[in-house]
Amino acid sequence: MDLHFTPEQEQFRRELRAWLDANLERSWTEETRDPNHDADSLVELRRVWQRKLNAARYIGMGWSEEWGGRGASEVEEAILQEELTRADAPQVPNFLGISLLGPALIHHGTEEQRRRFIPKMLNCEEIWCQGFSEPSSGSDLASLRTRAEPDGDDFRITGQKVWTTFGPWADWIFVLARTDMDDRYGGISFFLVPIDQDGVEMRPIRQITGESEFGEVFFDGALAKREHLVGELGEGWRIAMTVLGYERGAATLAKPAEYDVQLDGLVAGLRASGKLDRPDVREQLGRLVIENEVMRSNGLRTLAQLASGHAPGPESSIEKIFWSEYAQRLSDSALDLLGPEAQLATRAQKTGSDVDWAYQYLWSRAGTIYSGSSEIQRNIIAKRVLRMPTA
Ligand SMILES: Cc1cc2nc3c(=O)[nH]c(=O)nc-3n(C[C@H](O)[C@H](O)[C@H](O)COP(=O)(O)OP(=O)(O)OC[C@H]3O[C@@H](n4cnc5c(N)ncnc54)[C@H](O)[C@@H]3O)c2cc1C
């Protein structure tokens, strides 16, 4: 297995770094600490950033040229995410559209749907959110109850979705809804629904970080046009599952790069507080650094598999558990080692560590829940990697 990058991939990285040097004026950390910004202006800034990336053809890079991409490999996608993280660039607002809906339309949509939605998605003229989870259907998604009933040629949607990331700013939502109440998997269909209409109410949810990036969505006879049904009736589950499988390699290098930045911040904070030379502190720090290197090596192995044409299977659950639980160990350790000041240093730094540890601590709680909770990932490993007997 070759864990090295090819000369072409190294060249791609150099070009990308030069582009980021020339185009990223201020880091995301600087922007979020600017008191002139509020939640809306930060979203606008992210929209402008997505447009810049799109103009340079860094958005949807893995798609074919016909759909605005460059046909880039998963290794190049992973390099892109790694460099964006390292440069502390803003996250693009349409990440759910780009990572989930775009591939769904390219593989399962009609020509009209692609032409209508993909350019505006790439350019962030329309922001998308994902309407899958419901109050009683998260891990067990196929138990969802939101229904879509025929109304002439079209459909009327009734039900509730929750934990809808970016919902408060979204223009459209892609929804899994039941078109047959009795067929667990085959009764689910995939709809594209405009949010600005009677029959859709989006309520922001306040998170423990103080932000309201989520919403809950109430549908009361909302209109979904027939031409906005993706695939056939009853194909929604299959489309959703294949689409969720597309996000395979992109985060493999970005996570260790993100933790590199945090580890550097932790070292700076410990140096400033005079604790860096304590043997117990160095031991804890050493363990965190080694774990991050293990994660990076594992990510490179995943990429090498992808590059040789082997899609990672259920083993990717091991990676998901590792990075999400590591984020919690890292912020727990930072708060413990840096002391009470780190908990108070929200946005304005008092510890000498250029990381907002209180925010990281709170946000890291989410990682072990979204994209499949740690318990669900362990079930997958038990059943499909270790082939343990099931009850
Ligand atoms: C930051 C964040 C962003 C999100 N964004 C979106 C979004 O944009 N769109 C969207 O549709 N959803 C989104 N979600 C929802 C997410 O997909 C669900 O939270 C997740 O699937 C878990 O479902 P749940 O919250 O209903 O918990 P539940 O499924 O009710 O689980 C509760 C607890 O029980 C455990 N559990 C459940 N089933 C089993 C089992 N079989 N064996 C062992 N333990 C089990 C779980 O691990 C968990 O600890 C987001 C969630 C978060 C945290």
The ligand as an ORCA input file, in Angstrom:
! r2SCAN-3c Opt
* xyz 0 1
  C     -24.754     18.520     15.119
  C     -25.880     17.737     14.528
  C     -26.332     18.034     13.264
  C     -27.403     17.338     12.708
  N     -27.868     17.723     11.488
  C     -28.924     17.073     10.948
  C     -29.465     17.502      9.699
  O     -29.021     18.492      9.107
  N     -30.521     16.838      9.205
  C     -31.047     15.734      9.816
  O     -31.965     15.146      9.279
  N     -30.568     15.318     11.027
  C     -29.525     15.967     11.602
  N     -29.030     15.575     12.831
  C     -29.699     14.492     13.552
  C     -28.886     13.226     13.684
  O     -28.872     12.522     12.467
  C     -29.520     12.410     14.824
  O     -29.348     13.142     16.029
  C     -28.884     11.048     14.980
  O     -29.215     10.227     13.887
  C     -29.331     10.366     16.286
  O     -30.722     10.331     16.349
  P     -31.523     10.882     17.624
  O     -30.970     12.216     17.988
  O     -32.960     10.770     17.335
  O     -31.146      9.910     18.816
  P     -31.757      8.459     19.053
  O     -31.709      7.664     17.799
  O     -33.061      8.593     19.768
  O     -30.684      7.851     20.049
  C     -30.675      8.188     21.455
  C     -29.566      7.370     22.114
  O     -29.847      5.972     21.981
  C     -28.773      5.306     21.324
  N     -29.307      4.264     20.436
  C     -30.283      4.403     19.496
  N     -30.487      3.235     18.852
  C     -29.601      2.343     19.373
  C     -29.312      0.979     19.101
  N     -29.960      0.293     18.159
  N     -28.324      0.382     19.822
  C     -27.638      1.080     20.773
  N     -27.884      2.387     21.084
  C     -28.841      2.991     20.392
  C     -28.058      6.379     20.517
  O     -26.716      6.055     20.282
  C     -28.195      7.578     21.442
  O     -27.205      7.546     22.448
  C     -27.988     16.270     13.432
  C     -27.518     15.961     14.712
  C     -26.497     16.692     15.281
  C     -26.040     16.360     16.676
*
